Amino acid sequence: MKVFIVGIAGGVGLRLARLLTADGDRVDGLHRRPEQGERLAAEGIHATHGDLTRIDAPALAALLRGTDVLVFAAGAGGEGGTSAITAIDGHGLSTAIEAARLAGVRRLLLVSAFPEAWRDREVSDTFEHYIDTKKRADAELAATELDWVILRPAALTDDPGTGRISLAPALVHTRITRDDVAATLAELVHTPRLRREILELTEGPTPITDAVQQRTRD
């Protein structure tokens, strides 16, 4: 299986690339900085240099030829303010959707965010813009004919993964390790029966494989 990861050098994207490569999948992805490509290559992970804010849909589609699953794990990550959020989390997904159509890629997995993330805190206008952009991106993808899955992780941590999660259409916002998000995505990549669902993801008691398989039976 060939998997293309937009945001392959990010905290979740890199972890996912490692897991898929170890599983024997063919992995490619888009990264912005040359040093990111060098780091990926040092780990035996193939990736393509390109700027999501500059590439157009036909150019990205050319990179997607032969791809089975497109994973959109890119995000501004708090850098560049609202303009970067709009360009990457918003317009970037629009570009990826159109590129998938042009390249004939049916399956697209989107890493999104809880709509009510940190509603119990005073947050900045930039964060509010981030949440609004993510929700609009979810709505845009959900309106397409693609075989999409929208994954909404809770607050991300760099703690070691536990291999156990909660995965459901609606959960209370808590936290989740990036390791466990990547492992959940890897399981979703290999579960094509699960399609056109919005799933929220938090720490929890259920082994990841079991949690994903449970969603296919519901």
CORZIDA-V649691 format. One record per residue. RES is the residue in three letters. SS is DSSP state (H for helix, E for strand, - for the rest). PHI is phi in whole degrees, 0 to 359 (999 if undefined). D_FIRST is the distance of its C-alpha to the first C-alpha in Angstrom with 1 decimal. Layout:
res:RES ss:SS phi:PHI d_first:D_FIRST
res:RES ss:SS phi:PHI d_first:D_FIRST
This chain:
res:MET ss:- phi:999 d_first:0.0
res:LYS ss:E phi:257 d_first:3.8
res:VAL ss:E phi:237 d_first:6.5
res:PHE ss:E phi:250 d_first:10.1
res:ILE ss:E phi:247 d_first:12.9
res:VAL ss:E phi:280 d_first:16.4
res:GLY ss:- phi:96 d_first:18.7
res:ILE ss:- phi:293 d_first:16.6
res:ALA ss:- phi:267 d_first:19.9
res:GLY ss:- phi:280 d_first:21.4
res:GLY ss:H phi:299 d_first:22.3
res:VAL ss:H phi:272 d_first:19.4
res:GLY ss:H phi:301 d_first:16.8
res:LEU ss:H phi:295 d_first:17.5
res:ARG ss:H phi:299 d_first:17.5
res:LEU ss:H phi:295 d_first:14.1
res:ALA ss:H phi:301 d_first:12.7
res:ARG ss:H phi:299 d_first:14.5
res:LEU ss:H phi:296 d_first:13.1
res:LEU ss:H phi:293 d_first:9.4
res:THR ss:H phi:298 d_first:10.4
res:ALA ss:H phi:296 d_first:12.5
res:ASP ss:- phi:280 d_first:10.0
res:GLY ss:- phi:93 d_first:8.3
res:ASP ss:- phi:285 d_first:5.2
res:ARG ss:E phi:274 d_first:6.0
res:VAL ss:E phi:241 d_first:8.4
res:ASP ss:E phi:220 d_first:11.2
res:GLY ss:E phi:183 d_first:13.9
res:LEU ss:E phi:248 d_first:17.5
res:HIS ss:E phi:229 d_first:20.5
res:ARG ss:- phi:267 d_first:24.2
res:ARG ss:- phi:248 d_first:26.1
res:PRO ss:H phi:304 d_first:26.1
res:GLU ss:H phi:295 d_first:26.8
res:GLN ss:H phi:293 d_first:23.6
res:GLY ss:H phi:297 d_first:21.7
res:GLU ss:H phi:295 d_first:23.8
res:ARG ss:H phi:294 d_first:23.1
res:LEU ss:H phi:296 d_first:19.3
res:ALA ss:H phi:298 d_first:19.7
res:ALA ss:H phi:297 d_first:22.0
res:GLU ss:- phi:264 d_first:19.4
res:GLY ss:- phi:77 d_first:17.0
res:ILE ss:- phi:251 d_first:14.8
res:HIS ss:- phi:281 d_first:14.3
res:ALA ss:- phi:206 d_first:15.6
res:THR ss:E phi:241 d_first:17.7
res:HIS ss:E phi:284 d_first:21.3
res:GLY ss:- phi:182 d_first:22.4
res:ASP ss:- phi:254 d_first:24.6
res:LEU ss:- phi:300 d_first:23.4
res:THR ss:- phi:279 d_first:27.1
res:ARG ss:- phi:243 d_first:27.6
res:ILE ss:- phi:288 d_first:24.6
res:ASP ss:- phi:260 d_first:24.9
res:ALA ss:H phi:299 d_first:22.4
res:PRO ss:H phi:299 d_first:22.3
res:ALA ss:H phi:292 d_first:21.7
res:LEU ss:H phi:292 d_first:18.8
res:ALA ss:H phi:301 d_first:17.4
res:ALA ss:H phi:298 d_first:17.6
res:LEU ss:H phi:284 d_first:15.3
res:LEU ss:H phi:271 d_first:12.7
res:ARG ss:- phi:306 d_first:12.6
res:GLY ss:- phi:85 d_first:9.3
res:THR ss:- phi:282 d_first:7.7
res:ASP ss:- phi:268 d_first:6.2
res:VAL ss:E phi:223 d_first:8.0
res:LEU ss:E phi:256 d_first:11.1
res:VAL ss:E phi:249 d_first:13.0
res:PHE ss:E phi:258 d_first:16.7
res:ALA ss:- phi:242 d_first:18.2
res:ALA ss:- phi:282 d_first:21.0
res:GLY ss:- phi:193 d_first:24.6
res:ALA ss:- phi:294 d_first:28.0
res:GLY ss:- phi:64 d_first:28.7
res:GLY ss:- phi:85 d_first:32.4
res:GLU ss:- phi:263 d_first:32.9
res:GLY ss:- phi:88 d_first:34.6
res:GLY ss:H phi:68 d_first:36.0
res:THR ss:H phi:295 d_first:35.6
res:SER ss:H phi:296 d_first:34.8
res:ALA ss:H phi:291 d_first:31.7
res:ILE ss:H phi:299 d_first:30.6
res:THR ss:H phi:299 d_first:31.2
res:ALA ss:H phi:292 d_first:29.4
res:ILE ss:H phi:267 d_first:26.2
res:ASP ss:H phi:287 d_first:25.9
res:GLY ss:H phi:261 d_first:27.4
res:HIS ss:H phi:297 d_first:27.2
res:GLY ss:H phi:299 d_first:23.9
res:LEU ss:H phi:293 d_first:22.2
res:SER ss:H phi:302 d_first:24.0
res:THR ss:H phi:298 d_first:22.7
res:ALA ss:H phi:295 d_first:19.1
res:ILE ss:H phi:297 d_first:19.7
res:GLU ss:H phi:294 d_first:21.3
res:ALA ss:H phi:297 d_first:18.7
res:ALA ss:H phi:299 d_first:16.0
res:ARG ss:H phi:300 d_first:18.5
res:LEU ss:H phi:296 d_first:19.2
res:ALA ss:H phi:271 d_first:15.7
res:GLY ss:- phi:75 d_first:14.9
res:VAL ss:- phi:270 d_first:12.4
res:ARG ss:- phi:274 d_first:13.4
res:ARG ss:E phi:256 d_first:12.1
res:LEU ss:E phi:224 d_first:13.9
res:LEU ss:E phi:254 d_first:14.7
res:LEU ss:E phi:247 d_first:18.1
res:VAL ss:E phi:272 d_first:19.9
res:SER ss:- phi:246 d_first:23.4
res:ALA ss:- phi:206 d_first:26.7
res:PHE ss:- phi:300 d_first:29.3
res:PRO ss:- phi:298 d_first:31.8
res:GLU ss:- phi:259 d_first:34.7
res:ALA ss:- phi:304 d_first:33.6
res:TRP ss:- phi:57 d_first:36.9
res:ARG ss:- phi:293 d_first:39.1
res:ASP ss:- phi:272 d_first:41.6
res:ARG ss:- phi:238 d_first:42.0
res:GLU ss:- phi:277 d_first:43.6
res:VAL ss:- phi:242 d_first:40.8
res:SER ss:- phi:279 d_first:41.0
res:ASP ss:H phi:297 d_first:40.8
res:THR ss:H phi:296 d_first:37.7
res:PHE ss:H phi:293 d_first:36.0
res:GLU ss:H phi:300 d_first:37.2
res:HIS ss:H phi:295 d_first:35.6
res:TYR ss:H phi:300 d_first:32.3
res:ILE ss:H phi:297 d_first:32.4
res:ASP ss:H phi:297 d_first:33.5
res:THR ss:H phi:295 d_first:30.8
res:LYS ss:H phi:297 d_first:28.1
res:LYS ss:H phi:296 d_first:29.6
res:ARG ss:H phi:295 d_first:29.8
res:ALA ss:H phi:295 d_first:26.1
res:ASP ss:H phi:304 d_first:25.3
res:ALA ss:H phi:295 d_first:27.6
res:GLU ss:H phi:297 d_first:26.2
res:LEU ss:H phi:293 d_first:22.6
res:ALA ss:H phi:296 d_first:23.9
res:ALA ss:- phi:275 d_first:25.9
res:THR ss:- phi:275 d_first:23.0
res:GLU ss:- phi:270 d_first:21.5
res:LEU ss:- phi:289 d_first:17.9
res:ASP ss:E phi:272 d_first:16.1
res:TRP ss:E phi:264 d_first:17.0
res:VAL ss:E phi:225 d_first:17.6
res:ILE ss:E phi:255 d_first:20.2
res:LEU ss:E phi:252 d_first:20.6
res:ARG ss:E phi:249 d_first:24.1
res:PRO ss:E phi:286 d_first:24.6
res:ALA ss:- phi:286 d_first:28.2
res:ALA ss:E phi:303 d_first:29.9
res:LEU ss:E phi:275 d_first:27.6
res:THR ss:E phi:232 d_first:28.9
res:ASP ss:- phi:261 d_first:28.0
res:ASP ss:- phi:296 d_first:29.2
res:PRO ss:- phi:300 d_first:27.2
res:GLY ss:- phi:294 d_first:24.8
res:THR ss:- phi:258 d_first:26.2
res:GLY ss:- phi:78 d_first:23.1
res:ARG ss:E phi:230 d_first:25.2
res:ILE ss:E phi:215 d_first:25.2
res:SER ss:E phi:244 d_first:26.7
res:LEU ss:E phi:220 d_first:24.4
res:ALA ss:E phi:198 d_first:26.2
res:PRO ss:- phi:297 d_first:27.2
res:ALA ss:- phi:213 d_first:30.2
res:LEU ss:- phi:223 d_first:31.1
res:VAL ss:- phi:280 d_first:33.8
res:HIS ss:- phi:294 d_first:32.7
res:THR ss:- phi:231 d_first:32.9
res:ARG ss:E phi:208 d_first:30.4
res:ILE ss:E phi:199 d_first:27.0
res:THR ss:E phi:281 d_first:25.7
res:ARG ss:H phi:298 d_first:22.9
res:ASP ss:H phi:304 d_first:21.4
res:ASP ss:H phi:286 d_first:21.3
res:VAL ss:H phi:296 d_first:20.0
res:ALA ss:H phi:298 d_first:17.0
res:ALA ss:H phi:294 d_first:16.5
res:THR ss:H phi:294 d_first:16.9
res:LEU ss:H phi:299 d_first:14.3
res:ALA ss:H phi:300 d_first:11.8
res:GLU ss:H phi:293 d_first:13.0
res:LEU ss:H phi:294 d_first:12.9
res:VAL ss:H phi:305 d_first:9.3
res:HIS ss:- phi:265 d_first:8.8
res:THR ss:- phi:234 d_first:11.9
res:PRO ss:- phi:294 d_first:11.6
res:ARG ss:- phi:295 d_first:15.2
res:LEU ss:- phi:273 d_first:16.5
res:ARG ss:- phi:210 d_first:17.2
res:ARG ss:- phi:54 d_first:20.2
res:GLU ss:E phi:228 d_first:21.6
res:ILE ss:E phi:255 d_first:23.3
res:LEU ss:E phi:234 d_first:23.2
res:GLU ss:E phi:262 d_first:25.4
res:LEU ss:E phi:226 d_first:24.6
res:THR ss:E phi:222 d_first:27.3
res:GLU ss:E phi:300 d_first:28.3
res:GLY ss:- phi:185 d_first:29.1
res:PRO ss:- phi:263 d_first:29.6
res:THR ss:E phi:260 d_first:26.5
res:PRO ss:E phi:306 d_first:23.7
res:ILE ss:H phi:303 d_first:20.5
res:THR ss:H phi:301 d_first:18.6
res:ASP ss:H phi:296 d_first:21.8
res:ALA ss:H phi:296 d_first:22.3
res:VAL ss:H phi:291 d_first:18.9
res:GLN ss:H phi:297 d_first:19.4
res:GLN ss:H phi:299 d_first:23.0
res:ARG ss:H phi:293 d_first:22.0
res:THR ss:H phi:285 d_first:20.3
res:ARG ss:H phi:263 d_first:23.7
res:ASP ss:- phi:285 d_first:26.0
